[in-house]
Amino acid sequence: MTSGSDVAVVLVNLGTPDSPALGDVQRYLREFLTDPRIIPLNPLFWRPVLELRVLQVHARASAEKYASVWLPDGSPLMVHSLAQRAALGARLGDQARVEVAMRYGNPSLTSVLTRLQEEGARKVLVVPLYPQFSTTTVATVLDALADHVRAAVDQPEYRTVRDFHDDPGYIEACAALIEQTWEREGRPDFAAGDKLLLSYHGIPVDMVTGGDPYPVECERTTVLLRQRLGLTAEECELSYQSKFGRREWLTPATIERVAELAEAGVRRLDVFCPGFVADCLETEEEIGMLNREEFIAHGGQRFVRVPCLNDSPAWIDALERLVARHVAGWADATAGAVTA
């Protein structure tokens, strides 16, 4: 290992195609949409629909969307994830090695864990970068980790992070980013009816009735952010984005709420996505383009998308402290314990 420690930290996010080319998008979507945590349908029914419809029709639209946000160095999610790795790695130095893995696409969690073990890692903290726990996010990472462990003979010691939806550092980082945006863009006039909308990725309602705690944790994050920012429930609302398929999803839907607010006379709408620690297709294209257009089309005047945490100093501070708590006791004989 390049680090003087045998401790490694793996930051895991959802994933991204290797490029916006149709074939790469199809490969990525095939892996993502065959996970039973994501689409809990009988494969005998779902696979033909996936192969003949989704990957032939919808994937083309997805490829165009990825192309609209692609950066010179790759997808926004990958670029910002690598920046987070670099920033956290600089903080930890020789105390721990930091790597990035993707749940779907490359680099896969299994490939990263295998390489770390081959290079001498004996203690590995896996950090799913989803603030709020859901069976569709964190649980899928734990599934992949369990599959890797099941197939291994010799293994390092593994630890995982379940969630950080109410972590003080995370809440402070979100609030600081919102306030920095207001310093740059001007603070919304809440007395005149301007709004801040906190948009989280949605999940189907039947997952919630089946026991998924996700909306409870989203609501808790929202309450804490309101308190930190000094806003009321009327000034700062919660919504859910990215509905897929015909099942009933959590409401209010962001795209519908954006239109309703504009029609109700809201002149300025700021939108922040607390469930995404790095900007990606869903924040840049869905929120920054599609929802912006919807707001303006229904009479709104100004739409401000607050960027995600990315590698902002306050978020790296919070991430460093989060890691320190979870690796406590993993003191390395040569590098010492990770502290923050």
C-alpha positions in Angstrom: 0.0 0.0 0.0 1.1 3.6 -0.6 0.0 4.5 2.9 2.1 3.7 6.0 -1.1 2.2 7.5 -2.9 -1.1 6.9 -6.2 0.9 7.2 -8.2 1.7 4.1 -11.4 3.8 3.7 -13.6 3.1 0.6 -16.1 5.8 -0.3 -18.9 4.2 -2.3 -21.4 6.0 -4.4 -24.1 4.9 -6.8 -22.3 4.7 -10.0 -21.9 6.1 -13.5 -21.5 4.8 -17.1 -17.9 5.0 -18.4 -19.0 7.5 -21.0 -22.2 8.9 -22.4 -22.0 6.6 -25.4 -25.1 4.5 -25.8 -23.4 1.2 -25.2 -21.8 2.3 -22.0 -25.1 3.7 -20.7 -26.8 0.5 -21.6 -24.2 -1.6 -19.7 -24.6 0.6 -16.7 -28.4 0.6 -16.7 -28.5 -3.2 -17.2 -26.4 -3.7 -14.0 -28.4 -1.1 -12.0 -31.8 -2.3 -13.1 -31.2 -6.0 -12.6 -30.6 -5.4 -8.9 -33.6 -6.9 -7.1 -33.3 -4.1 -4.5 -34.0 -1.6 -7.2 -36.5 -3.5 -9.3 -38.1 -6.2 -7.1 -39.9 -7.9 -10.0 -39.8 -11.5 -11.3 -36.8 -11.6 -13.7 -38.9 -13.7 -16.1 -41.2 -10.7 -16.6 -38.7 -7.9 -16.0 -35.7 -8.9 -18.1 -37.6 -8.9 -21.5 -39.0 -5.5 -20.6 -35.6 -4.2 -19.7 -33.8 -5.6 -22.7 -36.4 -4.8 -25.4 -37.8 -1.5 -24.1 -35.8 0.2 -21.4 -32.4 -0.5 -22.9 -33.5 0.2 -26.4 -35.7 3.2 -25.9 -35.1 4.9 -22.5 -31.3 4.3 -22.6 -31.0 6.6 -25.6 -32.7 9.4 -23.7 -30.4 8.7 -20.7 -27.3 8.9 -23.0 -28.4 12.3 -24.3 -28.9 13.5 -20.7 -25.4 12.2 -19.6 -23.9 13.9 -22.6 -25.5 17.2 -21.6 -23.6 17.2 -18.2 -20.4 15.3 -19.1 -17.2 17.0 -18.0 -13.8 16.9 -19.8 -12.5 14.5 -17.1 -15.6 12.3 -16.9 -19.1 12.2 -15.4 -19.8 14.8 -12.7 -20.3 12.0 -10.1 -16.9 10.5 -10.8 -15.1 13.8 -11.0 -16.5 15.0 -7.7 -16.0 11.6 -6.0 -12.3 11.6 -7.0 -12.0 15.1 -5.6 -13.5 13.9 -2.3 -11.1 11.1 -2.2 -8.1 13.4 -2.8 -9.3 15.9 -0.2 -10.0 13.3 2.5 -6.8 11.4 1.6 -4.8 14.6 2.2 -6.4 15.0 5.6 -5.7 11.4 6.6 -2.2 11.2 5.2 -0.4 8.0 6.2 -3.1 7.1 8.7 -5.3 5.5 6.1 -5.6 5.0 2.4 -8.7 6.4 0.7 -10.3 4.8 -2.4 -13.5 5.4 -4.4 -15.8 2.6 -5.5 -19.1 2.5 -7.4 -22.0 0.2 -6.6 -22.8 -0.1 -10.3 -20.3 0.5 -13.0 -16.6 1.1 -12.5 -14.6 0.8 -10.4 -16.7 -1.9 -8.8 -16.6 -2.4 -5.0 -15.3 -5.9 -5.5 -12.4 -4.8 -7.7 -11.4 -2.1 -5.2 -11.6 -4.4 -2.2 -9.7 -7.1 -4.0 -6.9 -4.7 -4.9 -6.7 -3.3 -1.4 -6.3 -6.7 0.1 -3.7 -7.6 -2.4 -1.8 -4.5 -1.5 -1.9 -5.2 2.3 -5.0 -3.6 3.7 -6.1 -5.5 6.8 -8.8 -3.1 8.1 -11.3 -1.6 5.7 -14.0 0.9 6.4 -16.7 0.9 3.7 -18.6 4.2 3.6 -21.8 4.3 1.5 -22.1 8.0 0.6 -25.9 8.0 1.2 -26.8 10.2 4.2 -30.2 8.6 4.6 -30.5 4.8 4.8 -32.6 3.0 2.3 -32.8 -0.6 1.1 -32.3 0.9 -2.4 -29.0 2.5 -1.6 -27.0 1.5 1.6 -28.5 -2.0 1.6 -27.3 -2.6 -1.9 -23.7 -1.7 -0.9 -23.9 -4.1 2.0 -25.2 -6.8 -0.4 -22.2 -6.3 -2.6 -19.9 -6.3 0.4 -21.5 -9.5 1.7 -21.1 -11.2 -1.8 -17.5 -10.2 -1.8 -16.8 -11.6 1.7 -18.7 -14.8 0.9 -16.5 -15.5 -2.1 -13.2 -14.7 -0.3 -10.9 -17.1 1.6 -8.7 -14.7 3.6 -10.3 -11.4 4.5 -9.5 -8.1 6.1 -11.6 -6.8 9.0 -14.5 -4.8 7.6 -16.6 -2.0 9.1 -19.4 -0.1 7.5 -21.3 3.2 8.0 -25.1 2.8 8.1 -26.1 6.5 7.7 -25.3 10.0 8.7 -28.6 11.7 8.2 -28.5 13.6 11.5 -24.7 13.9 11.9 -24.0 17.4 13.2 -21.0 17.8 10.8 -23.1 16.8 7.8 -26.0 19.1 8.7 -23.5 22.0 9.2 -21.9 21.3 5.9 -25.2 21.4 4.1 -26.2 24.6 5.8 -22.9 26.2 5.1 -23.2 25.4 1.4 -26.7 26.9 1.3 -25.5 30.0 3.0 -22.5 30.3 0.7 -24.9 30.1 -2.2 -27.0 32.9 -0.7 -23.9 35.1 -0.2 -23.2 34.7 -3.9 -26.7 34.8 -5.3 -28.4 36.9 -2.6 -30.6 35.6 0.2 -34.2 34.6 -0.8 -36.8 37.0 0.4 -38.8 34.6 2.5 -41.1 37.3 3.8 -42.2 37.9 0.2 -42.8 34.2 -0.4 -39.5 32.9 -1.8 -38.9 29.2 -1.0 -36.1 26.7 -0.3 -37.0 23.2 -1.5 -35.1 20.2 -0.2 -35.4 17.5 -2.8 -34.5 13.9 -2.0 -34.4 10.9 -4.4 -37.8 9.2 -4.2 -38.6 5.5 -3.6 -41.8 3.5 -4.1 -44.4 3.7 -1.3 -44.6 -0.1 -1.0 -40.9 -0.1 0.1 -41.8 2.2 2.9 -44.8 0.2 4.0 -42.5 -2.8 3.9 -40.2 -1.2 6.5 -37.8 1.0 4.6 -36.9 3.9 7.1 -35.8 6.3 4.3 -38.6 9.0 4.5 -38.3 9.2 8.3 -34.6 10.0 7.9 -35.2 12.5 5.1 -37.8 14.2 7.3 -35.3 14.3 10.2 -32.6 15.8 8.0 -35.1 18.4 6.8 -36.1 19.4 10.4 -32.4 19.8 11.4 -31.6 21.9 8.4 -34.6 24.1 9.0 -33.5 24.6 12.6 -29.9 25.4 11.6 -31.0 27.9 8.9 -33.7 29.4 11.0 -36.5 28.6 8.6 -40.1 27.5 9.0 -41.7 24.5 7.4 -43.5 26.9 5.0 -40.2 28.6 4.0 -38.3 25.3 3.6 -40.2 22.4 2.1 -39.4 18.7 1.4 -40.0 16.8 -1.9 -38.9 13.7 -3.7 -37.5 13.4 -7.3 -36.7 10.8 -9.9 -39.9 8.7 -10.1 -39.4 5.6 -12.3 -42.0 3.1 -13.5 -45.7 2.9 -12.6 -45.6 2.2 -8.9 -46.8 4.8 -6.4 -43.8 6.9 -5.2 -43.3 9.1 -2.2 -44.8 12.6 -2.6 -44.8 15.5 -3.0 -43.0 15.0 -6.3 -40.4 17.6 -6.9 -41.3 18.3 -10.6 -45.0 18.7 -9.6 -44.2 20.9 -6.5 -42.0 23.2 -8.6 -44.8 23.9 -11.0 -47.3 24.3 -8.1 -45.1 26.8 -6.4 -44.6 28.8 -9.5 -48.4 28.9 -10.2 -49.0 30.0 -6.6 -46.9 33.1 -7.2 -43.5 32.1 -5.8 -41.0 34.3 -7.7 -37.7 32.7 -6.5 -37.2 29.0 -5.7 -33.9 27.6 -4.4 -33.4 23.9 -4.6 -30.9 21.8 -2.6 -30.5 18.0 -2.7 -29.4 16.8 0.8 -29.4 13.2 -0.2 -26.6 13.6 -2.8 -23.1 14.3 -1.5 -21.8 14.8 -5.1 -23.3 16.4 -8.1 -24.5 13.9 -10.7 -27.0 13.5 -13.5 -30.0 13.8 -11.1 -28.8 17.1 -9.6 -27.4 18.8 -12.7 -29.8 17.7 -15.4 -33.0 16.8 -13.6 -32.9 19.6 -11.0 -30.7 22.2 -12.8 -32.3 21.9 -16.2 -35.6 20.0 -16.2 -37.0 21.5 -12.9 -35.6 24.9 -13.7 -37.5 24.9 -17.0 -40.7 23.7 -15.3 -40.5 26.5 -12.7 -40.0 29.2 -15.3 -42.7 27.7 -17.7 -45.3 28.0 -14.9 -44.6 31.6 -14.1 -41.6 31.5 -11.7 -38.9 34.2 -12.2 -35.7 32.9 -10.6 -34.5 29.3 -10.0 -31.3 28.8 -8.0 -29.8 25.3 -7.7 -27.6 25.0 -4.7 -24.7 22.7 -5.6 -24.1 19.4 -3.7 -21.5 19.0 -1.0 -18.8 17.8 -3.4 -15.4 18.6 -1.9 -16.4 21.6 0.0 -14.2 22.1 3.1 -17.1 21.8 5.6 -18.1 18.5 4.1 -14.5 17.1 4.1 -14.3 18.2 7.8 -17.5 16.2 8.5 -16.3 13.2 6.5 -13.0 13.2 8.3 -14.7 13.2 11.7 -17.2 10.5 10.5 -14.3 8.3 9.4 -12.4 8.9 12.7 -15.4 7.7 14.8 -15.8 4.5 12.7 -12.1 3.5 12.7 -11.6 4.2 16.4 -9.5 1.4 17.8 -7.8 0.6 14.5 -4.5 2.1 15.7 -1.7 1.3 13.3 1.7 0.4 14.9 3.5 2.8 12.6 1.0 5.5 11.7 -1.1 5.7 14.9 -4.9 6.1 15.2 -6.9 8.3 12.8 -7.9 11.4 14.7 -9.9 14.5 13.8 
